[in-house]
Amino acid sequence: MGVIYDGSTSGGLAEIKTGSSSLESSYQLRLQTYGSVVNPEAGPLTIYTSRPVNPTFQNYLTRWGVDVKPLPTLPPH
């Protein structure tokens, strides 16, 4: 599995996707989803994004246990 996740959280693996276009199915995201399914010890995948998610792709992610959340906001300094 030739992918690297952006990071991990206490609950599993994390991927960050920024931009404004719709988040669509990509080979990278499907491979990361597969990796989180076949390696349950790593935990589930969460995608943090500012992008709207294509409804068909959202159904795919939900079916395989991938959570999609908004990007966390940073506190002002």
HTML snippet that shows the backbone in 3Dmol.js (N, CA, C, O; Angstrom):
<script src="https://3Dmol.org/build/3Dmol-min.js"></script>
<div id="view" style="width:600px;height:400px;position:relative"></div>
<script>
const pdb = `
ATOM      1  N   MET A   1       0.846  -1.169   0.000  1.00  0.00           N
ATOM      2  CA  MET A   1       0.000   0.000   0.000  1.00  0.00           C
ATOM      3  C   MET A   1       0.895   1.237   0.000  1.00  0.00           C
ATOM      4  O   MET A   1       1.463   1.593   1.033  1.00  0.00           O
ATOM      5  N   GLY A   2       1.018   1.868  -1.111  1.00  0.00           N
ATOM      6  CA  GLY A   2       1.930   2.976  -1.248  1.00  0.00           C
ATOM      7  C   GLY A   2       1.344   4.332  -0.940  1.00  0.00           C
ATOM      8  O   GLY A   2       1.458   5.243  -1.761  1.00  0.00           O
ATOM      9  N   VAL A   3       0.721   4.503   0.213  1.00  0.00           N
ATOM     10  CA  VAL A   3       0.218   5.825   0.580  1.00  0.00           C
ATOM     11  C   VAL A   3       0.717   6.187   1.965  1.00  0.00           C
ATOM     12  O   VAL A   3       1.003   5.326   2.796  1.00  0.00           O
ATOM     13  N   ILE A   4       0.810   7.474   2.183  1.00  0.00           N
ATOM     14  CA  ILE A   4       1.187   7.999   3.490  1.00  0.00           C
ATOM     15  C   ILE A   4       0.042   8.874   3.955  1.00  0.00           C
ATOM     16  O   ILE A   4      -0.429   9.737   3.214  1.00  0.00           O
ATOM     17  N   TYR A   5      -0.404   8.655   5.175  1.00  0.00           N
ATOM     18  CA  TYR A   5      -1.469   9.468   5.754  1.00  0.00           C
ATOM     19  C   TYR A   5      -0.860  10.766   6.262  1.00  0.00           C
ATOM     20  O   TYR A   5       0.327  10.820   6.586  1.00  0.00           O
ATOM     21  N   ASP A   6      -1.674  11.807   6.330  1.00  0.00           N
ATOM     22  CA  ASP A   6      -1.181  13.092   6.810  1.00  0.00           C
ATOM     23  C   ASP A   6      -0.854  13.066   8.293  1.00  0.00           C
ATOM     24  O   ASP A   6      -0.035  13.856   8.764  1.00  0.00           O
ATOM     25  N   GLY A   7      -1.488  12.166   9.031  1.00  0.00           N
ATOM     26  CA  GLY A   7      -1.204  12.081  10.457  1.00  0.00           C
ATOM     27  C   GLY A   7      -2.098  11.076  11.129  1.00  0.00           C
ATOM     28  O   GLY A   7      -2.785  10.282  10.487  1.00  0.00           O
ATOM     29  N   SER A   8      -2.067  11.134  12.439  1.00  0.00           N
ATOM     30  CA  SER A   8      -2.935  10.260  13.217  1.00  0.00           C
ATOM     31  C   SER A   8      -3.506  11.045  14.380  1.00  0.00           C
ATOM     32  O   SER A   8      -2.951  12.060  14.801  1.00  0.00           O
ATOM     33  N   THR A   9      -4.607  10.562  14.883  1.00  0.00           N
ATOM     34  CA  THR A   9      -5.256  11.153  16.042  1.00  0.00           C
ATOM     35  C   THR A   9      -5.379  10.062  17.092  1.00  0.00           C
ATOM     36  O   THR A   9      -4.995   8.918  16.847  1.00  0.00           O
ATOM     37  N   SER A  10      -5.899  10.396  18.236  1.00  0.00           N
ATOM     38  CA  SER A  10      -6.086   9.376  19.262  1.00  0.00           C
ATOM     39  C   SER A  10      -7.086   8.319  18.795  1.00  0.00           C
ATOM     40  O   SER A  10      -7.119   7.212  19.333  1.00  0.00           O
ATOM     41  N   GLY A  11      -7.900   8.662  17.794  1.00  0.00           N
ATOM     42  CA  GLY A  11      -8.912   7.736  17.311  1.00  0.00           C
ATOM     43  C   GLY A  11      -8.548   6.999  16.040  1.00  0.00           C
ATOM     44  O   GLY A  11      -9.321   6.147  15.602  1.00  0.00           O
ATOM     45  N   GLY A  12      -7.404   7.284  15.421  1.00  0.00           N
ATOM     46  CA  GLY A  12      -7.052   6.588  14.191  1.00  0.00           C
ATOM     47  C   GLY A  12      -6.225   7.435  13.252  1.00  0.00           C
ATOM     48  O   GLY A  12      -5.439   8.278  13.683  1.00  0.00           O
ATOM     49  N   LEU A  13      -6.407   7.206  11.970  1.00  0.00           N
ATOM     50  CA  LEU A  13      -5.634   7.852  10.917  1.00  0.00           C
ATOM     51  C   LEU A  13      -6.322   9.135  10.458  1.00  0.00           C
ATOM     52  O   LEU A  13      -7.541   9.268  10.568  1.00  0.00           O
ATOM     53  N   ALA A  14      -5.530  10.078   9.942  1.00  0.00           N
ATOM     54  CA  ALA A  14      -6.094  11.362   9.517  1.00  0.00           C
ATOM     55  C   ALA A  14      -5.543  11.771   8.161  1.00  0.00           C
ATOM     56  O   ALA A  14      -4.364  11.577   7.866  1.00  0.00           O
ATOM     57  N   GLU A  15      -6.414  12.336   7.350  1.00  0.00           N
ATOM     58  CA  GLU A  15      -6.043  12.907   6.066  1.00  0.00           C
ATOM     59  C   GLU A  15      -6.651  14.301   5.993  1.00  0.00           C
ATOM     60  O   GLU A  15      -7.797  14.500   6.398  1.00  0.00           O
ATOM     61  N   ILE A  16      -5.885  15.273   5.476  1.00  0.00           N
ATOM     62  CA  ILE A  16      -6.349  16.653   5.375  1.00  0.00           C
ATOM     63  C   ILE A  16      -6.473  17.013   3.900  1.00  0.00           C
ATOM     64  O   ILE A  16      -5.538  16.824   3.122  1.00  0.00           O
ATOM     65  N   LYS A  17      -7.636  17.533   3.528  1.00  0.00           N
ATOM     66  CA  LYS A  17      -7.878  17.970   2.152  1.00  0.00           C
ATOM     67  C   LYS A  17      -8.439  19.384   2.197  1.00  0.00           C
ATOM     68  O   LYS A  17      -9.511  19.622   2.753  1.00  0.00           O
ATOM     69  N   THR A  18      -7.695  20.325   1.602  1.00  0.00           N
ATOM     70  CA  THR A  18      -8.156  21.707   1.555  1.00  0.00           C
ATOM     71  C   THR A  18      -8.532  22.055   0.122  1.00  0.00           C
ATOM     72  O   THR A  18      -8.286  21.281  -0.803  1.00  0.00           O
ATOM     73  N   GLY A  19      -9.122  23.208  -0.046  1.00  0.00           N
ATOM     74  CA  GLY A  19      -9.520  23.676  -1.362  1.00  0.00           C
ATOM     75  C   GLY A  19     -10.981  24.039  -1.372  1.00  0.00           C
ATOM     76  O   GLY A  19     -11.625  24.085  -0.325  1.00  0.00           O
ATOM     77  N   SER A  20     -11.511  24.298  -2.565  1.00  0.00           N
ATOM     78  CA  SER A  20     -12.908  24.689  -2.654  1.00  0.00           C
ATOM     79  C   SER A  20     -13.709  23.792  -3.594  1.00  0.00           C
ATOM     80  O   SER A  20     -14.940  23.802  -3.562  1.00  0.00           O
ATOM     81  N   SER A  21     -13.014  23.012  -4.436  1.00  0.00           N
ATOM     82  CA  SER A  21     -13.750  22.127  -5.345  1.00  0.00           C
ATOM     83  C   SER A  21     -14.285  20.922  -4.577  1.00  0.00           C
ATOM     84  O   SER A  21     -13.823  20.617  -3.478  1.00  0.00           O
ATOM     85  N   SER A  22     -15.248  20.254  -5.161  1.00  0.00           N
ATOM     86  CA  SER A  22     -15.866  19.104  -4.531  1.00  0.00           C
ATOM     87  C   SER A  22     -14.835  17.993  -4.316  1.00  0.00           C
ATOM     88  O   SER A  22     -14.007  17.729  -5.189  1.00  0.00           O
ATOM     89  N   LEU A  23     -14.890  17.353  -3.163  1.00  0.00           N
ATOM     90  CA  LEU A  23     -14.001  16.235  -2.872  1.00  0.00           C
ATOM     91  C   LEU A  23     -14.560  15.008  -3.571  1.00  0.00           C
ATOM     92  O   LEU A  23     -15.648  14.529  -3.251  1.00  0.00           O
ATOM     93  N   GLU A  24     -13.801  14.514  -4.522  1.00  0.00           N
ATOM     94  CA  GLU A  24     -14.220  13.385  -5.351  1.00  0.00           C
ATOM     95  C   GLU A  24     -13.381  12.164  -5.009  1.00  0.00           C
ATOM     96  O   GLU A  24     -12.350  12.258  -4.343  1.00  0.00           O
ATOM     97  N   SER A  25     -13.847  11.028  -5.480  1.00  0.00           N
ATOM     98  CA  SER A  25     -13.098   9.791  -5.332  1.00  0.00           C
ATOM     99  C   SER A  25     -11.762   9.918  -6.065  1.00  0.00           C
ATOM    100  O   SER A  25     -11.714  10.369  -7.210  1.00  0.00           O
ATOM    101  N   SER A  26     -10.691   9.521  -5.404  1.00  0.00           N
ATOM    102  CA  SER A  26      -9.378   9.488  -6.039  1.00  0.00           C
ATOM    103  C   SER A  26      -8.715   8.172  -5.655  1.00  0.00           C
ATOM    104  O   SER A  26      -9.097   7.537  -4.672  1.00  0.00           O
ATOM    105  N   TYR A  27      -7.732   7.775  -6.429  1.00  0.00           N
ATOM    106  CA  TYR A  27      -7.012   6.544  -6.135  1.00  0.00           C
ATOM    107  C   TYR A  27      -6.401   6.618  -4.737  1.00  0.00           C
ATOM    108  O   TYR A  27      -6.459   5.650  -3.978  1.00  0.00           O
ATOM    109  N   GLN A  28      -5.814   7.770  -4.397  1.00  0.00           N
ATOM    110  CA  GLN A  28      -5.191   7.942  -3.082  1.00  0.00           C
ATOM    111  C   GLN A  28      -6.208   7.731  -1.961  1.00  0.00           C
ATOM    112  O   GLN A  28      -5.939   6.985  -1.020  1.00  0.00           O
ATOM    113  N   LEU A  29      -7.354   8.366  -2.048  1.00  0.00           N
ATOM    114  CA  LEU A  29      -8.341   8.255  -0.972  1.00  0.00           C
ATOM    115  C   LEU A  29      -8.948   6.852  -0.899  1.00  0.00           C
ATOM    116  O   LEU A  29      -9.223   6.355   0.193  1.00  0.00           O
ATOM    117  N   ARG A  30      -9.157   6.218  -2.041  1.00  0.00           N
ATOM    118  CA  ARG A  30      -9.661   4.840  -2.016  1.00  0.00           C
ATOM    119  C   ARG A  30      -8.626   3.899  -1.407  1.00  0.00           C
ATOM    120  O   ARG A  30      -8.984   2.998  -0.649  1.00  0.00           O
ATOM    121  N   LEU A  31      -7.339   4.099  -1.731  1.00  0.00           N
ATOM    122  CA  LEU A  31      -6.282   3.263  -1.176  1.00  0.00           C
ATOM    123  C   LEU A  31      -6.147   3.500   0.336  1.00  0.00           C
ATOM    124  O   LEU A  31      -5.930   2.551   1.090  1.00  0.00           O
ATOM    125  N   GLN A  32      -6.272   4.739   0.777  1.00  0.00           N
ATOM    126  CA  GLN A  32      -6.222   5.029   2.211  1.00  0.00           C
ATOM    127  C   GLN A  32      -7.417   4.400   2.924  1.00  0.00           C
ATOM    128  O   GLN A  32      -7.274   3.879   4.030  1.00  0.00           O
ATOM    129  N   THR A  33      -8.578   4.445   2.305  1.00  0.00           N
ATOM    130  CA  THR A  33      -9.762   3.805   2.881  1.00  0.00           C
ATOM    131  C   THR A  33      -9.518   2.314   3.022  1.00  0.00           C
ATOM    132  O   THR A  33      -9.783   1.737   4.076  1.00  0.00           O
ATOM    133  N   TYR A  34      -9.013   1.688   1.968  1.00  0.00           N
ATOM    134  CA  TYR A  34      -8.704   0.263   2.003  1.00  0.00           C
ATOM    135  C   TYR A  34      -7.707  -0.044   3.125  1.00  0.00           C
ATOM    136  O   TYR A  34      -7.883  -1.003   3.877  1.00  0.00           O
ATOM    137  N   GLY A  35      -6.669   0.773   3.227  1.00  0.00           N
ATOM    138  CA  GLY A  35      -5.668   0.565   4.271  1.00  0.00           C
ATOM    139  C   GLY A  35      -6.249   0.624   5.669  1.00  0.00           C
ATOM    140  O   GLY A  35      -5.849  -0.144   6.544  1.00  0.00           O
ATOM    141  N   SER A  36      -7.183   1.522   5.884  1.00  0.00           N
ATOM    142  CA  SER A  36      -7.789   1.632   7.223  1.00  0.00           C
ATOM    143  C   SER A  36      -8.710   0.446   7.515  1.00  0.00           C
ATOM    144  O   SER A  36      -8.917   0.088   8.674  1.00  0.00           O
ATOM    145  N   VAL A  37      -9.263  -0.162   6.458  1.00  0.00           N
ATOM    146  CA  VAL A  37     -10.138  -1.323   6.646  1.00  0.00           C
ATOM    147  C   VAL A  37      -9.322  -2.578   6.934  1.00  0.00           C
ATOM    148  O   VAL A  37      -9.675  -3.355   7.821  1.00  0.00           O
ATOM    149  N   VAL A  38      -8.238  -2.784   6.197  1.00  0.00           N
ATOM    150  CA  VAL A  38      -7.457  -4.014   6.365  1.00  0.00           C
ATOM    151  C   VAL A  38      -6.455  -3.938   7.509  1.00  0.00           C
ATOM    152  O   VAL A  38      -5.878  -4.957   7.886  1.00  0.00           O
ATOM    153  N   ASN A  39      -6.239  -2.762   8.064  1.00  0.00           N
ATOM    154  CA  ASN A  39      -5.350  -2.585   9.216  1.00  0.00           C
ATOM    155  C   ASN A  39      -6.128  -1.966  10.372  1.00  0.00           C
ATOM    156  O   ASN A  39      -5.859  -0.827  10.755  1.00  0.00           O
ATOM    157  N   PRO A  40      -7.085  -2.696  10.931  1.00  0.00           N
ATOM    158  CA  PRO A  40      -7.940  -2.106  11.961  1.00  0.00           C
ATOM    159  C   PRO A  40      -7.171  -1.668  13.210  1.00  0.00           C
ATOM    160  O   PRO A  40      -7.659  -0.829  13.966  1.00  0.00           O
ATOM    161  N   GLU A  41      -5.980  -2.222  13.437  1.00  0.00           N
ATOM    162  CA  GLU A  41      -5.197  -1.811  14.602  1.00  0.00           C
ATOM    163  C   GLU A  41      -4.734  -0.361  14.482  1.00  0.00           C
ATOM    164  O   GLU A  41      -4.437   0.275  15.494  1.00  0.00           O
ATOM    165  N   ALA A  42      -4.668   0.168  13.264  1.00  0.00           N
ATOM    166  CA  ALA A  42      -4.287   1.572  13.065  1.00  0.00           C
ATOM    167  C   ALA A  42      -5.442   2.509  13.376  1.00  0.00           C
ATOM    168  O   ALA A  42      -5.234   3.703  13.595  1.00  0.00           O
ATOM    169  N   GLY A  43      -6.651   1.977  13.398  1.00  0.00           N
ATOM    170  CA  GLY A  43      -7.823   2.796  13.670  1.00  0.00           C
ATOM    171  C   GLY A  43      -8.480   3.261  12.393  1.00  0.00           C
ATOM    172  O   GLY A  43      -7.904   3.134  11.313  1.00  0.00           O
ATOM    173  N   PRO A  44      -9.678   3.798  12.505  1.00  0.00           N
ATOM    174  CA  PRO A  44     -10.404   4.260  11.314  1.00  0.00           C
ATOM    175  C   PRO A  44      -9.794   5.541  10.741  1.00  0.00           C
ATOM    176  O   PRO A  44      -9.052   6.256  11.414  1.00  0.00           O
ATOM    177  N   LEU A  45     -10.127   5.802   9.495  1.00  0.00           N
ATOM    178  CA  LEU A  45      -9.662   7.005   8.803  1.00  0.00           C
ATOM    179  C   LEU A  45     -10.660   8.130   8.991  1.00  0.00           C
ATOM    180  O   LEU A  45     -11.869   7.929   8.873  1.00  0.00           O
ATOM    181  N   THR A  46     -10.147   9.320   9.286  1.00  0.00           N
ATOM    182  CA  THR A  46     -10.949  10.535   9.320  1.00  0.00           C
ATOM    183  C   THR A  46     -10.357  11.506   8.309  1.00  0.00           C
ATOM    184  O   THR A  46      -9.154  11.766   8.319  1.00  0.00           O
ATOM    185  N   ILE A  47     -11.204  12.040   7.440  1.00  0.00           N
ATOM    186  CA  ILE A  47     -10.779  13.060   6.482  1.00  0.00           C
ATOM    187  C   ILE A  47     -11.248  14.405   7.016  1.00  0.00           C
ATOM    188  O   ILE A  47     -12.439  14.607   7.253  1.00  0.00           O
ATOM    189  N   TYR A  48     -10.315  15.314   7.201  1.00  0.00           N
ATOM    190  CA  TYR A  48     -10.617  16.680   7.626  1.00  0.00           C
ATOM    191  C   TYR A  48     -10.550  17.546   6.377  1.00  0.00           C
ATOM    192  O   TYR A  48      -9.521  17.589   5.703  1.00  0.00           O
ATOM    193  N   THR A  49     -11.637  18.232   6.069  1.00  0.00           N
ATOM    194  CA  THR A  49     -11.665  18.986   4.827  1.00  0.00           C
ATOM    195  C   THR A  49     -12.526  20.240   4.923  1.00  0.00           C
ATOM    196  O   THR A  49     -13.464  20.325   5.715  1.00  0.00           O
ATOM    197  N   SER A  50     -12.167  21.211   4.084  1.00  0.00           N
ATOM    198  CA  SER A  50     -12.972  22.426   3.919  1.00  0.00           C
ATOM    199  C   SER A  50     -13.830  22.302   2.661  1.00  0.00           C
ATOM    200  O   SER A  50     -14.592  23.213   2.338  1.00  0.00           O
ATOM    201  N   ARG A  51     -13.710  21.188   1.959  1.00  0.00           N
ATOM    202  CA  ARG A  51     -14.368  21.000   0.672  1.00  0.00           C
ATOM    203  C   ARG A  51     -15.706  20.282   0.826  1.00  0.00           C
ATOM    204  O   ARG A  51     -15.862  19.451   1.720  1.00  0.00           O
ATOM    205  N   PRO A  52     -16.671  20.595  -0.035  1.00  0.00           N
ATOM    206  CA  PRO A  52     -17.902  19.797  -0.050  1.00  0.00           C
ATOM    207  C   PRO A  52     -17.569  18.413  -0.604  1.00  0.00           C
ATOM    208  O   PRO A  52     -16.694  18.280  -1.460  1.00  0.00           O
ATOM    209  N   VAL A  53     -18.258  17.395  -0.122  1.00  0.00           N
ATOM    210  CA  VAL A  53     -17.975  16.024  -0.552  1.00  0.00           C
ATOM    211  C   VAL A  53     -19.047  15.569  -1.546  1.00  0.00           C
ATOM    212  O   VAL A  53     -20.244  15.721  -1.302  1.00  0.00           O
ATOM    213  N   ASN A  54     -18.599  15.019  -2.653  1.00  0.00           N
ATOM    214  CA  ASN A  54     -19.509  14.451  -3.642  1.00  0.00           C
ATOM    215  C   ASN A  54     -20.384  13.416  -2.938  1.00  0.00           C
ATOM    216  O   ASN A  54     -19.851  12.531  -2.268  1.00  0.00           O
ATOM    217  N   PRO A  55     -21.717  13.498  -3.070  1.00  0.00           N
ATOM    218  CA  PRO A  55     -22.617  12.592  -2.344  1.00  0.00           C
ATOM    219  C   PRO A  55     -22.357  11.102  -2.599  1.00  0.00           C
ATOM    220  O   PRO A  55     -22.447  10.295  -1.673  1.00  0.00           O
ATOM    221  N   THR A  56     -22.036  10.732  -3.840  1.00  0.00           N
ATOM    222  CA  THR A  56     -21.747   9.330  -4.140  1.00  0.00           C
ATOM    223  C   THR A  56     -20.485   8.880  -3.415  1.00  0.00           C
ATOM    224  O   THR A  56     -20.431   7.773  -2.880  1.00  0.00           O
ATOM    225  N   PHE A  57     -19.472   9.741  -3.399  1.00  0.00           N
ATOM    226  CA  PHE A  57     -18.233   9.418  -2.693  1.00  0.00           C
ATOM    227  C   PHE A  57     -18.475   9.378  -1.185  1.00  0.00           C
ATOM    228  O   PHE A  57     -17.892   8.544  -0.492  1.00  0.00           O
ATOM    229  N   GLN A  58     -19.321  10.261  -0.671  1.00  0.00           N
ATOM    230  CA  GLN A  58     -19.649  10.255   0.752  1.00  0.00           C
ATOM    231  C   GLN A  58     -20.286   8.919   1.142  1.00  0.00           C
ATOM    232  O   GLN A  58     -19.978   8.376   2.202  1.00  0.00           O
ATOM    233  N   ASN A  59     -21.166   8.389   0.298  1.00  0.00           N
ATOM    234  CA  ASN A  59     -21.785   7.081   0.562  1.00  0.00           C
ATOM    235  C   ASN A  59     -20.729   5.988   0.630  1.00  0.00           C
ATOM    236  O   ASN A  59     -20.791   5.120   1.500  1.00  0.00           O
ATOM    237  N   TYR A  60     -19.767   6.022  -0.275  1.00  0.00           N
ATOM    238  CA  TYR A  60     -18.670   5.051  -0.280  1.00  0.00           C
ATOM    239  C   TYR A  60     -17.878   5.138   1.023  1.00  0.00           C
ATOM    240  O   TYR A  60     -17.600   4.120   1.657  1.00  0.00           O
ATOM    241  N   LEU A  61     -17.516   6.366   1.419  1.00  0.00           N
ATOM    242  CA  LEU A  61     -16.740   6.559   2.644  1.00  0.00           C
ATOM    243  C   LEU A  61     -17.506   6.067   3.864  1.00  0.00           C
ATOM    244  O   LEU A  61     -16.938   5.402   4.731  1.00  0.00           O
ATOM    245  N   THR A  62     -18.782   6.388   3.933  1.00  0.00           N
ATOM    246  CA  THR A  62     -19.614   5.957   5.058  1.00  0.00           C
ATOM    247  C   THR A  62     -19.685   4.436   5.121  1.00  0.00           C
ATOM    248  O   THR A  62     -19.580   3.848   6.198  1.00  0.00           O
ATOM    249  N   ARG A  63     -19.862   3.807   3.977  1.00  0.00           N
ATOM    250  CA  ARG A  63     -19.957   2.343   3.921  1.00  0.00           C
ATOM    251  C   ARG A  63     -18.715   1.679   4.503  1.00  0.00           C
ATOM    252  O   ARG A  63     -18.815   0.616   5.116  1.00  0.00           O
ATOM    253  N   TRP A  64     -17.547   2.287   4.320  1.00  0.00           N
ATOM    254  CA  TRP A  64     -16.302   1.698   4.792  1.00  0.00           C
ATOM    255  C   TRP A  64     -15.810   2.303   6.112  1.00  0.00           C
ATOM    256  O   TRP A  64     -14.673   2.058   6.516  1.00  0.00           O
ATOM    257  N   GLY A  65     -16.639   3.076   6.772  1.00  0.00           N
ATOM    258  CA  GLY A  65     -16.312   3.561   8.108  1.00  0.00           C
ATOM    259  C   GLY A  65     -15.408   4.769   8.169  1.00  0.00           C
ATOM    260  O   GLY A  65     -14.807   5.040   9.209  1.00  0.00           O
ATOM    261  N   VAL A  66     -15.300   5.508   7.063  1.00  0.00           N
ATOM    262  CA  VAL A  66     -14.486   6.723   7.039  1.00  0.00           C
ATOM    263  C   VAL A  66     -15.351   7.894   7.476  1.00  0.00           C
ATOM    264  O   VAL A  66     -16.451   8.091   6.961  1.00  0.00           O
ATOM    265  N   ASP A  67     -14.850   8.661   8.421  1.00  0.00           N
ATOM    266  CA  ASP A  67     -15.564   9.835   8.910  1.00  0.00           C
ATOM    267  C   ASP A  67     -15.028  11.070   8.201  1.00  0.00           C
ATOM    268  O   ASP A  67     -13.820  11.186   7.994  1.00  0.00           O
ATOM    269  N   VAL A  68     -15.897  11.983   7.831  1.00  0.00           N
ATOM    270  CA  VAL A  68     -15.497  13.251   7.215  1.00  0.00           C
ATOM    271  C   VAL A  68     -15.899  14.365   8.168  1.00  0.00           C
ATOM    272  O   VAL A  68     -17.061  14.478   8.560  1.00  0.00           O
ATOM    273  N   LYS A  69     -14.909  15.196   8.540  1.00  0.00           N
ATOM    274  CA  LYS A  69     -15.158  16.284   9.481  1.00  0.00           C
ATOM    275  C   LYS A  69     -14.599  17.588   8.919  1.00  0.00           C
ATOM    276  O   LYS A  69     -13.703  17.575   8.076  1.00  0.00           O
ATOM    277  N   PRO A  70     -15.138  18.719   9.394  1.00  0.00           N
ATOM    278  CA  PRO A  70     -14.583  20.001   8.963  1.00  0.00           C
ATOM    279  C   PRO A  70     -13.168  20.180   9.515  1.00  0.00           C
ATOM    280  O   PRO A  70     -12.803  19.603  10.540  1.00  0.00           O
ATOM    281  N   LEU A  71     -12.392  20.986   8.813  1.00  0.00           N
ATOM    282  CA  LEU A  71     -11.050  21.308   9.315  1.00  0.00           C
ATOM    283  C   LEU A  71     -11.169  21.956  10.687  1.00  0.00           C
ATOM    284  O   LEU A  71     -12.048  22.792  10.895  1.00  0.00           O
ATOM    285  N   PRO A  72     -10.310  21.590  11.620  1.00  0.00           N
ATOM    286  CA  PRO A  72     -10.335  22.261  12.925  1.00  0.00           C
ATOM    287  C   PRO A  72      -9.913  23.729  12.747  1.00  0.00           C
ATOM    288  O   PRO A  72      -9.089  24.049  11.891  1.00  0.00           O
ATOM    289  N   THR A  73     -10.479  24.587  13.550  1.00  0.00           N
ATOM    290  CA  THR A  73     -10.076  25.997  13.517  1.00  0.00           C
ATOM    291  C   THR A  73      -9.025  26.235  14.592  1.00  0.00           C
ATOM    292  O   THR A  73      -9.079  25.661  15.680  1.00  0.00           O
ATOM    293  N   LEU A  74      -8.094  27.071  14.270  1.00  0.00           N
ATOM    294  CA  LEU A  74      -7.047  27.404  15.220  1.00  0.00           C
ATOM    295  C   LEU A  74      -7.474  28.599  16.055  1.00  0.00           C
ATOM    296  O   LEU A  74      -8.088  29.533  15.538  1.00  0.00           O
ATOM    297  N   PRO A  75      -7.155  28.577  17.336  1.00  0.00           N
ATOM    298  CA  PRO A  75      -7.498  29.745  18.166  1.00  0.00           C
ATOM    299  C   PRO A  75      -6.653  30.950  17.753  1.00  0.00           C
ATOM    300  O   PRO A  75      -5.519  30.780  17.307  1.00  0.00           O
ATOM    301  N   PRO A  76      -7.192  32.165  17.896  1.00  0.00           N
ATOM    302  CA  PRO A  76      -6.385  33.349  17.576  1.00  0.00           C
ATOM    303  C   PRO A  76      -5.220  33.478  18.545  1.00  0.00           C
ATOM    304  O   PRO A  76      -5.303  33.047  19.696  1.00  0.00           O
ATOM    305  N   HIS A  77      -4.154  34.065  18.076  1.00  0.00           N
ATOM    306  CA  HIS A  77      -2.998  34.242  18.971  1.00  0.00           C
ATOM    307  C   HIS A  77      -2.719  35.668  19.273  1.00  0.00           C
ATOM    308  O   HIS A  77      -1.780  35.971  20.010  1.00  0.00           O
TER     309      HIS A  77
END
`;
const viewer = $3Dmol.createViewer("view");
viewer.addModel(pdb, "pdb");
viewer.setStyle({}, {cartoon: {color: "spectrum"}});
viewer.zoomTo();
viewer.render();
</script>
